[in-house]
Amino acid sequence: MLSNTCKYAIRAVIYLAVNEKKDEKIGIKVISKELDLPTPFLGKILQNLTKNKLLNSTKGPHGGFSLAKKAEKISLLDIVKIVDGLDFFHECLIGVKVCEDDPKKMDLCPFHENLDTLRDEMYVQFKKLTIGKFKDGFYASDEILKF
């Protein structure tokens, strides 16, 4: 459902939330090593999140990344929207264009009949789940949620 790029973005934002310290940035090499992700690829992901005002970025020897908002204000949906877009929640699951173009045919499609409600609920949950909740979960049970 989510691309690997989106999964990496979510992991990186959770990592930044869990490890944030007042007025300190975390360098790309540290994040990359901790999450076992290639630095250049992670850099592109984090720059995209910065461009979309989810993260702050500072260059230089003491530079790095930090959250641009409180973790409680960043939803999973915010990240998915930036990285993967919202097509999954709105377009035909198997890409049949006739379903999207003709509501009568959409009613006949078993994918819509059985999965639209599920996708709507997933949308609600992705919007409701915040990075702050993941951060709290990490602190509550760090043995389960180790990076």
N, C-alpha and C positions, 0 to 999 in steps of 0.2 A: 504494500500500500504506500508506504513512504519510501522515497529514494534513499540510497545510502548517503547522499549529500545532505539530505534533510535530517537523517538520523545523526550524522556527525555534527550538524549545526546544533541540534537539540542537546547532544552530549556536551558540546563546547560551552553552550550558554549555562547549562547546569553546573559545569565545572567552574565557570567564572563566578556563579552565584555562591557556590559552596566555599570557594576560596577567596572571596572578596574581602579586602581590608580597606578601611577608609583611606581615600586619596591615593591608592596604589593600583598600578596596572600590572597585569600578568603578561609576560612576554610570550610570543608565538612559539618559541622553541620549548618553553616549559609546558605549555598546553599540549603541543604536539607530542612531546615525550610522554606525558602523563596519560594521554588518551590513545597513544600508539597509532597516530595518524600522520601521514606525510605532511611535512611543514608547508610546501608550496600549495598543496590542495586545501589544507586548512586555512591558509592565509587568504585564499580567494573567497572561501566561505565567510570568514570573519569580516573581510572587507565589504562583502555584500550586506551583511547584517549591520555594519557600521553605516554604509551608505543609506540604509533604510531606517536609521536612527534607533536601532535596538541596542547597539553597542557604541562605546566611545573608543577611539583609537588615538594613540600618541606615538609619534616617531621618536627615535633617538635612543641613547643608551639606557634611559630609565623609562622607555616607552613600553607600550603593550596595549592590552585590551581590558575594558571593564564594562559593566552593565551601564546603559544609558538611562535605565529606569529601575525602580525597585523590582526585585524578583517577583513580588506578588502582583505586579502590573503587567508582566509578560506572560501571555498564554501560549500554549503549544500551537494554537491556531495562528498566532502572530508569526511564529517561525515558519510554519508550513506555508502560509500565504506568501512569504518572502522567497522561500527556497523552491517549493514545488508548485505553488499556485493552488487555487481552489477547485481545479477541474474535477478532482476525484469526488467532491461533494455535490457536483452539479451535472456532470456529463454522464452519458450512458456508460455503464461499467465496462462493457466490452466494445464500446466505440461505434455502435450502430447509429448512423446519422438519422435514419428514418424515425427513430424514437425521439430524437431531439427536435425534429422538424414538425412532427405531427402528434399532438397530444392524444389523439384517438389510438394511434398505434402504440404509444407509450403505455396506455392502459392494458394492452394485450401482451406486452412483453413481460415474461416471467421475472426477468431481472428487476424491473421497476416494481412490480407487484410485491416481490419478496424482499427487496433490498433498499428501497428508498427510505423506508422508516428507519432502518438500521443506519444508513448513511446520515440521515438527519440527526439521529441520536449521537452518532460519532462526532458530528459537527458541534453539537452542544457540549459534549464532553471535552473536545479539544479546546473549545472556547473557555470552558470553566476551569480546566486544569492549568495551573500556573507553575512557572519555574519555582516560585516560592514554596509550593506544595512539595515539589520534588526535593528542594533544598531541605525542608523540614523532615521529609522522609529519610533523606541521607543522614541527617544528624540523629534521627531516632534509631536507625538500624544500619550503621555504616558497614557491618559485615556483609549485608545483602547487596548493598549498592556501591561496592568498591569500583573505582575506575580501573 
